[in-house]
Amino acid sequence: MSREMWLRFEIYHDVVYAPEASLVAKELGCRGGWMGYFGTRSAPLGAASPEVVTAAFFNFHPQMVAKAVPQVWSVASPERFLQARLEIVDAALRRMLGADVAGLEEMVTLAASAAAGVSPGGRVLGAANQALPPPVEPHLALWQSCSTLRESRGDGHVAALVAAGLAPCEALVLFTADKGLDPAYMRRMRGWSEQEWKEAEAALVDRRLLTGGGLTVAGRELRAEVERWTDMAAAAPWQALGAGPTARLRDLMTPVVQRLSELNESMKVNPMALNPAEIVA
């Protein structure tokens, strides 16, 4: 159930990266889309330093983060970026779903209960999002709960990667090889140089997790183990909510996220996005 719910709240959360994000970032005065990304995603942490953002986000090169942070806080305050991301989500959801979403009020109640079950210990981004006041508008309140669940799961995933002994670039190399993604694109998306990528590959080869032909058996097993640990670490909100209410939220969200996955342009160009085909009614 932890995995099934992730497939749903992740897609609802991802509307914050819809095309409306570029428009809002430009209005704020951000220099490029990445400044808007780092500003909106890290805003719950306050005016965080580049070191804090790098640690929390895990797989970005420190220099890539430093190009945007802390300068982003001179463009707009964290409070303004919190408002901006709700503006993005509001515009994107109204465009993609319209004003009438079946079962929205019930989804808001169930998702809020699940988000309240997030344990803040060791979950920096999850706890920071959980501490934010819920928006008044139901579709935005649902998004905020989904964001708390999403970032909390991400915090647990980072913990699993650390426990597996994977450095940030190594984790990205392993993920890229596992998913058959383009290394050059992934380096560009996270700021790692070709030399740093090669060094990470060499470290994984030394651990017998990677070969010239892709992941070894041990590499595939470690990737699977990391995902299993992540699912286990993300189970508490659903255990607190209960099996019946969780299944009800899953069923209510399924048609909504299927619609979003069809329309969200950012998902279509992002190789790290979820596969909508995995969502079944």
C-alpha positions in Angstrom: 0.0 0.0 0.0 2.9 2.3 0.7 4.0 2.0 -2.9 0.5 2.3 -4.3 -0.2 5.5 -2.4 3.2 6.9 -3.5 2.2 6.5 -7.2 -0.8 8.7 -6.4 0.4 11.5 -4.1 3.6 11.9 -6.1 1.7 12.8 -9.3 -0.6 15.2 -7.5 2.4 16.9 -5.9 4.2 17.1 -9.3 1.8 19.7 -10.6 4.0 22.2 -8.9 6.4 21.6 -11.8 3.8 22.2 -14.5 4.4 25.0 -17.1 2.8 27.5 -14.7 6.0 27.2 -12.6 8.1 29.0 -15.2 5.6 31.8 -15.5 5.5 32.4 -11.7 9.3 32.1 -11.4 9.7 34.7 -14.1 7.2 37.1 -12.4 9.2 36.8 -9.1 12.4 37.7 -10.9 14.1 34.3 -10.8 17.1 33.9 -13.1 16.3 30.6 -14.8 14.0 27.7 -13.9 16.4 26.1 -11.4 16.3 29.1 -9.1 12.5 28.8 -9.1 12.8 25.1 -8.4 15.2 25.5 -5.4 13.2 28.5 -4.1 9.8 26.8 -4.1 10.9 23.4 -2.9 13.2 24.5 -0.1 11.0 27.4 1.1 9.5 25.4 3.9 13.0 25.3 5.4 13.1 29.1 5.6 16.1 30.9 4.1 18.2 27.8 4.1 21.9 27.8 3.2 23.2 26.0 0.1 24.7 23.3 2.4 21.4 22.6 4.0 19.6 22.4 0.6 22.3 20.2 -0.9 22.0 17.8 2.1 18.2 17.7 2.0 17.9 17.2 -1.7 20.8 14.7 -1.7 21.6 14.1 -5.4 22.3 17.6 -6.7 25.9 18.7 -7.1 26.7 21.3 -4.4 27.8 23.8 -7.1 24.5 23.5 -8.9 22.7 24.4 -5.7 25.1 27.2 -4.9 24.3 28.9 -8.2 20.7 29.5 -6.9 21.1 29.5 -3.1 21.3 31.7 -1.1 20.8 34.3 -3.9 17.3 33.1 -4.4 16.3 34.6 -1.0 17.3 38.1 -2.3 14.8 37.6 -5.2 12.0 36.8 -2.8 11.5 35.6 0.8 10.7 32.0 1.6 7.2 33.2 2.6 6.8 34.6 -0.9 8.0 31.4 -2.4 5.5 29.4 -0.3 2.8 31.6 -1.7 4.2 31.3 -5.2 4.0 27.5 -5.2 0.4 27.6 -4.2 -0.2 30.0 -7.1 1.4 27.6 -9.4 -0.6 24.6 -8.1 -3.9 26.5 -8.2 -3.4 27.6 -11.8 -2.2 24.2 -12.9 -5.0 22.2 -11.2 -7.7 24.5 -12.4 -6.4 24.2 -16.0 -6.1 20.4 -15.8 -9.0 19.4 -13.6 -11.4 22.3 -13.5 -13.3 23.4 -10.5 -15.3 20.3 -9.8 -13.4 17.2 -8.6 -15.5 14.2 -7.4 -14.8 13.3 -3.8 -12.4 16.2 -3.2 -13.5 17.0 0.3 -13.2 13.4 1.4 -9.8 13.2 -0.2 -8.7 16.3 1.7 -9.8 14.8 5.0 -8.2 11.4 4.5 -4.9 12.8 3.1 -4.7 15.3 6.0 -5.0 12.5 8.5 -2.3 10.5 6.7 0.0 13.5 6.6 -0.6 14.1 10.3 0.8 10.5 10.8 4.2 11.5 9.4 6.8 11.2 12.1 9.1 14.3 11.9 12.2 12.6 13.3 14.9 12.5 10.8 12.6 13.9 8.0 13.7 17.4 7.4 11.6 18.2 4.3 8.7 16.2 5.5 8.6 17.9 8.9 9.0 21.3 7.3 6.0 20.8 5.0 4.0 19.2 7.8 4.4 22.3 9.9 2.9 24.6 7.3 -0.7 25.7 7.8 -3.1 24.0 5.4 -4.5 26.2 2.6 -8.2 27.0 2.8 -9.0 25.9 -0.7 -9.6 22.1 -0.8 -7.6 21.3 -3.9 -4.6 23.2 -2.4 -5.1 21.6 1.0 -4.9 18.2 -0.7 -1.7 19.3 -2.5 -0.1 20.3 0.7 -0.9 17.0 2.4 0.5 15.2 -0.7 3.6 17.3 -0.5 4.2 16.4 3.1 3.8 12.7 2.3 6.0 13.1 -0.8 8.9 14.9 1.0 8.6 12.6 4.0 9.0 9.5 1.8 11.9 11.3 0.0 13.6 11.8 3.4 13.2 8.1 4.1 14.6 7.3 0.7 17.7 9.4 1.4 18.2 7.5 4.6 18.0 4.2 2.7 20.6 5.4 0.2 22.9 6.5 3.0 22.4 3.1 4.8 23.3 1.4 1.5 26.6 3.3 1.5 25.8 5.2 -1.7 27.1 8.8 -2.2 24.8 11.2 -4.1 26.4 10.8 -7.5 26.8 7.0 -7.0 23.1 6.7 -6.2 22.2 8.7 -9.3 24.5 6.5 -11.5 22.9 3.3 -10.1 19.4 4.7 -10.7 20.3 5.8 -14.2 21.7 2.4 -15.1 18.7 0.6 -13.5 16.1 2.6 -15.4 18.1 2.7 -18.7 18.2 6.5 -18.7 20.6 8.8 -20.6 23.6 9.5 -18.4 24.4 12.8 -20.2 20.9 14.1 -19.5 21.0 13.0 -15.9 24.4 14.7 -15.4 23.0 17.9 -16.8 19.9 17.7 -14.7 21.8 17.3 -11.4 25.0 19.2 -12.2 27.6 16.4 -12.1 30.6 16.5 -14.4 31.6 13.7 -16.8 34.7 13.0 -14.7 32.7 12.9 -11.4 30.2 10.5 -13.1 33.1 8.2 -14.2 34.5 8.2 -10.7 31.1 7.2 -9.3 30.9 4.5 -11.9 34.3 3.2 -10.9 33.4 3.1 -7.2 30.3 1.1 -8.1 32.3 -1.3 -10.2 34.7 -1.8 -7.3 31.7 -2.8 -5.2 30.6 -5.2 -7.9 27.3 -3.3 -8.3 28.0 -2.1 -11.9 29.7 -3.4 -15.0 30.1 -2.1 -18.5 26.9 -3.8 -19.4 24.8 -2.3 -16.6 23.8 -3.4 -13.1 25.2 -6.7 -11.7 23.0 -9.1 -9.8 24.2 -7.5 -6.6 23.4 -4.0 -8.0 19.9 -5.0 -8.9 19.4 -6.5 -5.5 20.7 -3.4 -3.7 18.4 -1.2 -5.8 15.5 -3.4 -4.9 16.5 -3.4 -1.2 16.7 0.4 -1.2 13.2 0.6 -2.6 11.9 -1.9 0.0 13.5 0.1 2.8 11.9 3.2 1.4 8.5 1.6 1.3 8.9 0.4 4.9 10.0 3.8 6.1 7.0 5.4 4.4 4.4 3.0 5.8 3.6 4.8 9.1 1.1 7.3 7.8 -1.0 4.5 6.2 -0.8 2.3 9.2 -2.1 5.3 11.3 -4.9 6.0 8.8 -5.9 2.4 8.6 -6.4 -0.1 5.8 -10.0 0.8 4.9 -9.5 4.6 4.8 -6.2 4.2 2.9 -7.9 2.0 0.3 -10.7 4.6 0.0 -8.2 7.4 -0.6 -6.4 5.3 -3.2 -9.6 4.7 -5.1 -10.7 8.3 -4.9 -7.3 9.6 -6.1 -6.9 7.1 -8.9 -9.0 8.8 -11.6 -7.7 12.2 -10.6 -4.0 11.3 -11.0 -4.7 9.4 -14.2 -6.1 12.6 -15.6 -3.1 14.6 -14.3 -0.6 12.1 -15.7 -2.2 12.6 -19.1 -2.0 16.4 -19.0 1.0 17.3 -17.0 3.6 18.3 -19.5 6.4 18.2 -17.0 5.9 14.5 -16.4 6.2 13.8 -20.1 9.7 15.3 -20.4 11.1 14.2 -17.0 12.8 10.7 -17.2 12.6 10.5 -13.4 8.9 10.9 -13.4 6.6 8.0 -12.5 5.2 5.7 -15.1 1.5 6.5 -15.2 0.9 3.0 -16.5 1.7 1.7 -13.0 -1.5 3.3 -11.7 -4.4 0.9 -11.9 -8.0 1.5 -10.9 
